[in-house]
């Protein structure tokens, strides 16, 4: 497989990812172009990226002050030049099977497919990558550059939208190698739930008592049972509980925000 030969622009947004971005870049050396958008790293990320540029990687290192996840991703898309784009985070790696699948999918210009969902396998602290039988989340990550759009009003869980035909890569996964402690996971759930509530308020949504009661439990069962995280032992239980806590925090904060805005 020829390096840097596939008609793909890899899109990476980052800040202070010196300990993560190297393996990510090495896993996408099949891409003809790599767009790295940094928003002000001070930990050696820029030096690391420049080191790969010196080694011949087709990287375009750009700076853009932080403007939120959707606008950063849109900025990266705006600078892409290849027919296909692969959206990937610094803490993710393309495994060998996925690499082969992406090269094959982007080799045919008139396949009729505009976007591909890719499965992502998470790393659980103290356990490692989730059990092979866990049902991994599907994410829209590979798409034709000229049809993809980004909802710039999103504050969290942003994703590129593809209006045409989409399919799921049946082989390979994105390896999500971010080791997060329970304390860090709870802190992130607190931040992300606040961002999601702000987005829901902006979009005129209303809270619901049934959702407040059932959504947290439903999300726990979805991950622990339906997605089979019980196969990861107590670490899968911790992971599923963090999803439940995030769901509860979102719904409870939503009620609290609207109650604070109502006149007494």
N, C-alpha and C positions, 0 to 999 in steps of 0.2 A: 504494500500500500504506500503510494507516494506521499511524502509529507507536504503539507500546505497546498494540496492540489484540489481539494473538493470546493465547489462553488458556494461556500458558506462563510458568512460573517458571524463570528462568535461575539456576543454582546455581554460585557461584564461591567457592572457598576460596583465600586468599592470605596472603602475608607478604612485605613488601618487593618489590612489583611495580610501583613507580611508573612505570618506563619501559615497561611492557607493558600495564597494565590499561586505559588509555584507549582504544586502538583496539579492544580486546575489547568494551568496553561499547558503543562506537559500532556495532559489527557486530550487536548483539543488541537494537537499539532497537525491534524488532517485538514484544518480550516485554512482557506486561502487568505483570510483576513481575520484579525482579532481586534475588536474595539474595546479598549479599557477606559472607562470614564471614572476618574478619581475625583473626590470632592474635598480633598485636603488632608491626605494622609501624612502622619508625622512619625510613623513607627518603622520606616524602612520599606514600605510597600513600593514606593516609586523606584528606589534603588533595585529592588528585586525585579520589577517589571523591566527596567532598563537593562538589567543583566540578560534577560531573555531576548530583548531587542538586539543586543550585541551578539547573541548567538544565532541570529538570523530569523527569529520568529517574526512573522508579518503583523506586528502589533502597532496600532495607532493609539498612543497614550494621550488622552485628552483630559482637561480639567473643566469641571463644571461645579460651581458652588451648589451645595445641597439644596434641592428644591422639592424634596419628597420623592418617594420611590417611583411613582408613575412618570413624573417629568424627567427624572434621571434616565429611566429606561427609554423614554421617547427620544431623549437627546442621543442616546447610543444608537437607536434605530435610524435617526436622521442622518447619521454619519456613515452608515453601512453602505457598501457598494455592490456586494455579491447578491445573486438572485435569491439565495436562502439565508435565513438567520437562525442562529442557535442562541437562545437566551440561557445563560448559565451564571450561577453565583460563585464567588471565590471559594466557598467551602464545599463545592460540588466537583465531582470528577466523572468523566465519561468512561464506563468500563469497556472492555474489549469488544464484547458482543454488541453493545450499543454503538460503538464506533463503526463497526462493520455495517450495521443497519442504517446509520445516517449516511454513510458514504454511498450505499446502494440506493437509498431513497432519493438522494439529490443528484444522482447520476443521470436520471431520465428527465429531460426538461418538460415533457408533455405527459406526465403521469396522470394529470387531472386532480391530484391531491394538493391542497393549499396549506395544510398544516398537519402536524403530527403530535399527538400526545405521547409523553414519555413518562415511564414509571420511575419514581424516586424511592430509593431505599435508605431509610434513616439510620443514623448511628445512635445507640442508646448508651448513655454513660454507665460504665460498669459491666456492660453486656457485649457491646460491639454492634456490628450491623444487624438489623432486625432479622429474625429467622427467615429462611428462604420461602417458607409457606405463608408468611404475612402478606396480605393484599396491599401492595404499595399504592400510594396516591398517584393519580395520573395528572400530569401538568402539561399545558400547551407550551412547548419550548422550541419546536422546530417549525418554521413557517416561511412562506414566500414573503420576501421583503415588501413587494409592491401591494399586498393586500392586507397586511397586518395593521391593526389600530390599537391604541391604548386609551383607556378611559382616564383622562387627566383629573377627574374629580375624585377618583378612588384615593383613600388614605392608607389602606392596608389590604393585603391579599390581592394586589394588583396582578393582572395577567394580560398578555396580548390576546386580542380577539381576532379570529379568522372567520370571515363570512362564507367561504367556500367549503368544499368537501374536506373533512378531517378524518384521520384514522389514528389508531394506537400502534406504536412500535411493539411488536410481539416478542422481541428479543432484546436483552440488555437493559440496564438501568443506570440512572444517575445515582452515584454514591454520595450521600449527603453526610460529610465527615465533620460535623460540628458537635463537640462534646460539651454539653450544657449541664450544669449542676441543677438540682432541684430548686435551689435558691435563685439561680439565674433564670430558670424556666418560669418561675412564679413572677419574677420581676418583668420578664418579657411579656407574660400574659397580662400583667397589669397595664403595661404601655400599649400593647396592641388592642386590648379591649377598649381603652379610652379612645384610640384612633378610630376604631370601628364604630363606636357610639357617635362620635362627632360626624362621621360620614352618614350614619343612619338619620341623624337629626337634620343634616343638610338636605337629605333626599326626602324629607317629610314623612318618614316612616313612624309608626306608632308601636309602643310596646304592647305585649299581650301576656295576660296572666298564664294562659296555657303554655305559651312558649317559655316563660320564666320557670315554670314548674317542670316541664317535660324535656326541654332542650338540653339541659346539662346531663340528665340521666341518659337521654337518647344518644348523645354524642359519646358518652362513656361506653355504652353498649356497642355502638357502631365500631369503635376502635378496638375495644378489648375482646369482643366476641366476633362480630361480623368480619373485621379485618384481621382477626386472629392474633392480636398482640399478646393474648394469654400464653402463646407459645414462647414468649420471651421471659417467662417467669415474673418475678416481682418487678423487674425493670419495665416490662410491658404494662404492668398494672400502674406503675408510676407515670408512664407516658400517657396512658389512657385517662388517668386522673387529672393530669395537667390540661388535657383537652376539655374535660368536664369543668374544671375550675375556670378556664378561659371563657367557656360558654356561659357559666353562671355569672361571672364578673361582667360580661357584656350585657346580659339581660338586666341584671340588677342596676348597673350604672345607667342604663337607658331609662329605667323608671326614675332613678334619682335625679338625673339631669332635667327631665321634663317636669318633675314635681317642683324642683327649685325654680323653674321658669314660670310656673303657674302663680297667679296672684293669690294671696291668702284671703 
